[in-house]
Amino acid sequence: SLWYIRYPVLGEDAYLEIATTRPETMLGDTAVAVNPKDKRYARLVGKTLVLPLVGREIPVIADEYVEMEFGTGAVKITPAHDPNDFEVGLRHNLEEIKVLNDDGTINKNGGKYEGLDRYKAREAIVADLEKEGFLIKTEKHNHNVGECYRCGTTVEPITSNQWFVKMKPLAKEAIRVVKDGTIKFIPERFSKIYLNWMENVHDWCISRQLWWGHRIPAYYCKECGKTIVSRDDITACDACGGEVYQDEDVLDTWFSSALWPFSTLGWPDETDDLKYWYPTSVLVTAYDIIFFWVARMIFSGMEQMKKEPFKNVFIHGLVRDSLGRKMSKSLGNGIDPLEIIEKYGADALRLTLATGNSPGNDMRFYLERVEASRNFANKLWNASRFVMMNLSVDKVGLPKNPQLEDKWILSRYNSLVLEVTENLEKYEIGIAVSKLYDFIWDVYCDWYIELVKPRLYNENCTTKEDAQKTLSYVLSGVLKLLHPIMPFITEEIYRALPVNDESIVISEWPQFDEGLSFPEEEAGMSLICEAIRGVRNIRAEMNIHPSKKSKIIIVTKEEDVFGRGEAFFKKLAFASEIIITDKEEELNAVSVIVEGAKLLMPLDELVDRDKELERLTKEKKNLESEIKRSEGKLSNQGFLAKAPAKLIEEEKAKYEKYKEMLKKVIESIENLT
């Protein structure tokens, strides 16, 4: 509520009307403030008011802090119980009268209300104001109120004696090292948030009234009252020799955290660890503690060590729930990582958190994504198991006589090393992981392994060892690239390979090798893969079983390129025969057009035309019937009004699916006719 109260003007038959949401704090009022631009109250500035129920004389002051549009435009000032009023009090040299105890009851400065709970005191004060004729009216009013994050109790601001750190001298160096690039924020936009904090910083209150923490190193003499701040524990006053006792407050936890970069390395002693590891290279943290932790580590490092604590600050976002809400105890939407790890594995969780988001941006947590990451781990494991089962070489190394497909995968891998390394150096972790994921799943597992299976299974193949060498060389390399993200599975697989390293973590990071770049072979093999993919897609659309083989006529000017892929077309595109020509003939065939070639498959070799037309016509009729039924349902206002939203959405999805299926059936019919 908002209470409107009359404050009488001393010596006049007049009053100043104020509005407040906390009438119980009026017991500690030491002024009433108005805006200096407010003409309504210009004549009252400098005059004295009599505080209702208390009788204390208080001045009317002018301050820019007052909003003329809020309430009456006149605000009671209680420096001891409101942070804004406290600042006003400092500007106008007002007395601070504390009327609340730490337990929320009224203290001795509250007169007859002493001992009452703050809310009981509010009721009594409002009743007395009304009885004495000071209460004008009460209005309903919604406003922000600070609450305890643990129990939800409304927090009452009070003044108290605390220890502070003077910030301006510390902020100067902390601002300089970011402005001159000594410390870089990634992404760079977060440096603006940091600088805004530091350029407008207030003195830092470092004392806390908690049971646990580093105790304030301040001592008070029981005899002479002297305050002594000491690095070492003391038992006697250095002035009078009297007994001393230590301050019971503890340091703000961020004060201790601010010392972390060097205190963990043996500081204040000049240890070898401190000399070697300070400053470190990268700090990784979320954007919500840039001021609480990052800034404080920087100015503490500059003050105590005279050197920046780290070179780069890599900022990531927050992990939110699937609805985009911040995870918290109060919402009960937190995810226990140990439960996720137990079910899906630590590597799957790590991969999920590293993908799908860019630096500094929040990400939503979906279990489906963790499942997909687990599936990727399984894919990598199974592919590695296949390699091991077909490996007879005693050492990982490059092939002596690499074939077309070997040069293709080596060249693709070589480019991957360069790109992933560059991405990681730029802290583009999500991009790097995405490239690794695509290479391992698509290029290595789905393509290269399938391409070399005939060589692996043929005991008389002269290039069998080259295939094994290439398989193991590329696998060992991608395991190293993936290791920072998925350390457990990569370590397990790597140690099973014929390598000299005891552990992947101490192995050498892969390097780009100009000698492994085969642009011509890579381009040629890419054309072959694209052509095979096109043939497989068409066959899938026409529901042609893999056992049904057909002739493939390749019309192209790149005869050498496609000629080298004849074996691949026969195995992966289910070709019974490959004919390569530069002239196209009239032919009743299904066509696939790719870069540099047109592939034709005679229809009569793929399907029984009449039977297929009969099947497709029947399917077309069924789909048209389903679409008509779905349209009728979705146009029925009764269904839309009464059915659950989930059911309506499911019906809409079915309708779109049927339309897409009908489109493909019609295309298949047109191809046959």
Secondary structure, DSSP 8 states (H G I E B T S, - for coil): -EEEEEEEBTTSS-EEEEEES-GGGGGG--EEEE-TT-GGGGGGTT-EEE-TTT--EEEEEE-TTS-TTSTTSEEEE-TTS-HHHHHHHHHHT------B-TTSBB-GGGGGGTT-BHHHHHHHHHHHHHHHT-EEEEE-------B-TTT--B---------EE--HHHHHHHHHHHHTTSSEEESTTHHHHHHHHHHT---EE-EE--SSS-B--EEEETTT--EEE-SS--SB-TTT--BEEE---EE-HHHHHHTHHHHTTTTTS--HHHHHHSSEEEEEEEGGGIIIIIIHHHHHHHHHTSS-SEEEEEEE--EE-TTS-B--TTTT----HHHHHHHH-HHHHHHHHHSS--TT--EE--HHHHHHHHHHHHHHHHHHHHHHHT---SS----SS--HHHHHHHHHHHHHHHHHHHHHHTT-HHHHHHHHHHIIIIIIIIIIHHHHHHHHH-TT-TTHHHHHHHHHHHHHHHHHHHTTTSHHHHHHHHTTSS-S-S-GGGS------GGG--HHHHHHHHHHHHHHHHHHHHHHHTT--TT--EEEEEEES-HHHHHTTHHHHHHHS-EEEEEEESS-----EEEEEETTEEEEEEHHHH--HHHHHHHHHHHHHHHHHHHHHHHHHHT-HHHHHHS-HHHHHHHHHHHHHHHHHHHHHHHHHHHH-
